[in-house]
Amino acid sequence: MSGNIRLLDDTLAAAKAEGRSALIAYLPAGFPTVDGGIAAVKAVFDGGADVVEVGLPHSDPVLDGPVIQTADDIALKAGLKIADVLRTVREAHEATGKPVLVMTYWNPIDRYGVERFTAELAAAGGAGCILPDLPVQESALWREHAAKHDLATIFVVAPSSKDERLATITAAGSGFVYAASLMGVTGTRVSVGEQAQDLVRRTKATTGLPVCVGLGVSNADQAAEVAGFADGVIVGSAFVQRMLDAPDEAAGLAAVRALAADLANGVRGKA
């Protein structure tokens, strides 16, 4: 079966045609439970997210801050498997018809098998993967299999990336480019900062791919700010925090649905 990179491309293009940024949400699989995680992805889509990244929880996450680490720990202690992540992708996509990505570190895929993982992700209806710790120069095997199965390969660029390095990274990627708004780990911030705008400008000079900004966005005002210069606004920790703070699963689902609606207004300039 083929993956859904075209659906991802069309979704981002449709947002651009509407004169707005896309809203991309992140939620880890298996949190608070596998079924609860699937329900949460559906809830953020229902609230107005255009794309969802499903996190594959990892014991040593280099990009994730304490909020996402807490959720990952809950999922891992409950025995989450890659099959549960793929089930999350499958059920969320089947229920909504919208693009679902996996965000994962390289080690779990390497151990699972690149061909097996890409084939199963495509069969689940996945649109691709974000791979924050896979160096471009070591990505040929992954990109070969991802392309074979019509999956996007999304790399992360950072404010420290030099222009030449940006060109190398963007030439190897597909779907969109994930621009980390600042040096550090995921988490909400008071201000997303000017670094993000400069990084988007420099990245766009190297590629025609959409450039989407993550790390730090947590409310509609920040979403509106980032939407002023980026093709997509990525929000993760704020959703996870809403789930962590909720007294029960139903309240958590209502909270993430409401946040998605608020952020969807933000990217449309209605904050």
N, C-alpha and C positions, 0 to 999 in steps of 0.2 A: 504493500500500500504506500501511497505517497503522503508526505506531510503537508502542512498547510502554510508554507511560506507565502504563497500567493494571497491567501486570506489575510495574513499579517500585512503584506505590502498594500493590499487594497484598503484595509482598515485605516492605515496611516495616511494613505492618499486621500481617502474620503474625509478625514478630519481636516487635512490641509485644504481641501476644496471648500470646506465649510468656513475657512478662515480662522481655524483654531488649532491648538495643540491637542494631541491625543492624551487621554488619561490612562496611565499604565499602573496597575496595582500589583503589589507583591504580597503573597501570603505563603507561609511554609506548609507543606503537606503534613498531615498527621496531627495538626494542632487545631483545637484542643484534643481531637480524636481524628481518625481518618474520615469518618462520616461527617464530623463537625467541620473539618477542613474543606471538604467538598461543598458543604452548605455555605461556608464563608465565601468561597470563590464565586458561587452562584449569586450570593447576596451583593458582592461588590459589582458584579456585572449588572445586576438588577438596579443598583444605585446609579450607574452611569459610567463605569469603567469601560474603556474600549478594548483593552488587552489586560490579561493577568499573567504575571510570572508566578509559577508555583515553585517554591523553594524545596530543594532536596536537602533536608537537614544533615548537617555534617558535624562531627565531633571537634573539628579544629577549623572553624570558619575564620578566614583572614580578613574578610570584608565586613562581617556582620558585627554590629554593636551589641550591647547587653540585652536589649529588648528582644531582638531576634534570636540571640543565643538562648535566652530563657525559653522561648517557644520551641526551638530546636531540641533543647534538652528534654522537654516534656514529650515530644514526639519520639525521640530516640529511646527514652526510658520505657516507652510503651511498646517498643519493638518494631518501629516503622521499617518497612522494606521498600526497595525500589519499585516492586510491584504495586505498592500502595500509592506511590507517587504517580506512576503511570495510570493507575485507576482514577486518581484525582483529575489528571489531565483529561482522560477519556470521558468521565461523567460530566465534568464541567463544560467541555466542548459540545458534547452531545445535547446537553440541556439548553445551551445558549446559542450555539452556532458561531461563537466568537473565538478569536485566536488566543490560545493558551501556550505559554512558553514554560520551559523548565530553567530555573537558575540553579547551577550546581558547580561545585568544585570538581577538579579533574579526577582526583583519586577514585571516587566511587564509580565513575564511568570506566576508568581504566581497569578496575577490578572486575566489573560486570561484563566488559567486552564492548568495544566501540561499535562493531557491526550489530551485535545483539541490541544494544541500547538504542541506536538510531532507528533500527527496524521497528522496535517495539514502540518507540515514541511516535514514529510516523503512523503506525497502526492504531495508536490511541487518538490520533487526530491532532497531535502536537504541531506547533508552528515552528519550533526551533529551540535553541538553547542559548543562554547567557553563561559564559565561561570566564569568570573573573580572574582565575589564576592560571589559565592556559596561555603560555607565551605563543605569540603568532608564529615564531620560528619553529615551534614544536607542534604545530597544529595541523600539519598536512594530512595525517591519517584521519583525524576527526573531520576535517573539511571535505575530504573525499567521500566519506560515508554520509555526511550530512547532505551534501549536494545530490548524492544518488537517491536519497529518500526525500528530497524537497523540503529540507529543514534549514531554517536560518541559523547562521553562526554569528552571534552577537558578542563583540569584544568590548572591553571596558577601557576607556581612556581617562587620564587624570590630568589635573592642572600641571603636574610636573613633566608631562610628556612633551618632548621637543617636536617641532614641526615635522622633521624628517621621520620621526618615530610615528607620529600621527598618520602620516601618509602610508607607511607600511601597514599599520593596523587596519586602517579603513579600507585599504585595497584588498585585504584578506577577508573582510567581514561581509555580511549580508543581513537583510532585514532592517536593522538600524544600528547606530552606534550608541553605546551607553556611556554618557559623559558623567563621570563622578564629579560632583560640584565642588568638592574640596578634598584635601588630603585627610585620610582618616577612615573611620568605619561608619557603618550605617547608624542612623539615629536622627531624631528631630533636632532642628536648630532654630534659634531665634531669627537668624538671617541666612539666606542661601549664599549671598555674597556675590561680589563682582567677578570673582575667579571663574564662576560658572559661565558667565556671559562671554568672557574672553576665551575660555576653552571651546565653547560652541562656535564662536567666530573662527577660531583657528582650525577646528575640525572640519567645519563646512568648506573651508578653503581647499580641503584635500579630497572631498567626496560629494557625490550626489545623494548618498544615503541620508535618511532622516537622522537627526541627532537629538537624542532624548536625555534629559537630565534627571539624575537621581542623587540621593543622599541629602537629607535635611528637610525636604518639603513635608509639611504636616497640616497645613490649613489652606483655605481657599485663597487668602490674600497672597501667600507664598506661591501657590499654584498659578495665580494670575500673573505674578511677577515673572516666573520662569517661562510661562506661556508666551510672554512678550518676545522671547528670543530663541526658544527651543521648539522643536517639532513634537516633543512629547514630554510629559511630566510624570516622573516615576515616584510613587509613594509606597513605602513598605512599613517602616517602624510605627508610623502613626496608626495604621490598621491593626498591627499586631498588639500595640498598646491598648487599643480599644477592646480587643478580645481578652487581654490579660486582666483588664480592670473590671470587666463585666461580672456580675454576680452569678450568672448562669449562661448557658449556651444561647438561649433565645435572646437574651439581652445583648449578648455579643454580636449576634447576627444583625439585630436591629441597629446597633451602634456602627458597624462597618458599612451597612447599607446607607445610613445617614451621612457618614463621612464621605463615602463615594459620591453621593448626590451633591454635597457641599463642594467637593473638589471639582466635580463635573461643571458646576456653575463657575468655579474659578477659572478653569481653562477656557471657558466661553466668555470671560470678561464680565461675569455677573456676580462676582464676589461682593 
